[in-house]
Amino acid sequence: MRPMFLTCAGLLVALPATAWADEKPVPISPKKWFTAHDLRCSWHGCGREGTVRFELSVSEEGRVTGCRIIEGSGDTQTDQNTCRVLEIRARFTPATDSSGKPVASTYSSAIKWVIDHNPPETVQPLPTPVD
C-alpha cells in the first residue's frame, strides 16, 4: 500500500501549476492581437488560408512564455507566425489559485487566417468646405 501512496504523491508534484488554478487566465484585448499585416503573401503566394489551434503558456504576470501549435493550418510559416505574434502581443489577466494568488497556467484557442480576395470599396473624398 505504501508504494501506491508514494506514486500518487509523485504524480501530484509533477502536475503543472494550472492544476491548482481556480480561475483561468483572461485574455486582454484579443481582437488587437492580430492585424491584416500579420498574414504576408510572400509566405504562401496569397493562396492559403486556414485555422491554427494553439496553446499558450501564461506566466503569473500574464505574459506568454510559450506557444504550442495543437493543429496547424497546413502552412508552417503561418503556424510559426501565429506563435510569434502571440508571444509578442498577447496579454492576460493571470489565472489565480483558491487564495487569489496569480499562478502560471495555459490558454487554448484558435485563429482563422482569411485572405480578403475583394479589394476594399473606393471611398469618394468628402467635398472641401467653402468658407
N, C-alpha and C positions, 0 to 999 in steps of 0.2 A: 504494500500500500504506500509506503514511503516514496519509492521511485515515481509513482503516479503523481503525488503531490509536488515533487521537485520538477517534474516535466511540466505540469500546469503552471507553476510559478515561473519557470523559464519562458514559457510562451507569453505570459503577461508582460514580462520585462522586454520581450522582443517586439511587442506591438508598438506602432508609431504613436506619437502624441495625439493624432487625430482620434484614436480610440477613446480618449477621455474628453474630447471636445463636446460640450453641451450645446454650444451654438456654433453653427458653421460660419465660415468667412463670408462676408457680404461684399460683392463687387461694388466698387466706386466708379460711377460714370462709365459703364461698359460700352455704351454707344460711341464713346470718344476714343476707344482703344484702337480702332481701325479707321483708315481713311481710304478714299478711292485711289490714292497714290501708292498704297501698300501692295497692290497687285500689279506687278510690272510685266508688260508684254514681252520684254526681252527674255523672260524665263521660259516662255512656252509659246511664243508667237500669237498670243491673244486667242488661242483656241481652246484652252482648258478652263473648266470651271469645276467646282467640287466642294464637298464638305469635309472639313478637318475636325475630328473629335480629339480633344486634348485633355490632359490632366495637369494642373499646376500645383506645385508645392508652394505653400504660402507660409511665410515666417510669422513670428509673434508680432512683428511690426507691420504686417500686412503687405510685405513686398514679395514678389515672385522670386523664389530661389531655385526653381527648376521647372522644366516643361517636358512632358512626355506625350508623344502622339499615340493616341489609342487606336484611331482609324484614320489613315491618310486619304488625301484627295486623289491620289494616283500620280501626283507630280511632286517629286522630292523637294524641289526648290520652294514650291508653295507651302509645303508642310514645314520646312525649316524656317521660312519667313514668318509663318504663323507664330511659331515659338519665339522667334527673335523679337517680333513686335510685342507679344505678350510680356516677355521678360523685361522689356523697356517700359511699356506704358501701363500695364495692368496694376491696379492697386486695390486693396481690400481693407475693410474694417476686419481685423483679425478674429478668428474663432476664439471662443473662450471656454474655460473649464467650468465646473459647477460653482466655483468661488468667484467667477467673473474675471479670472486672470487670463490674459491673452496666451494662446498656445499655437504652435505650428500645426498646420492642417493641409488638406488638399481641396481643390476645387476642380470640378469637371464640367465641361461644356463643349460647344461646337461653334464653328463659324462656317457659313456658306459663302464661298467666293463666287461671285456672279459678275460676268463681263457685260457691261451695258453696250449692246450692239446697236442701239439707236442713239444718234448724236442728240445732244440737248436742242430743244427748240431755239430758234434765233429770237433773241429778245430785241424788240424795237426800242431805240433810245427814246427817253422821255423828251417832250418838247422843252426847249430852253425858255425859261420865264422871261417875259419882256417887261422892262422897267417902265 
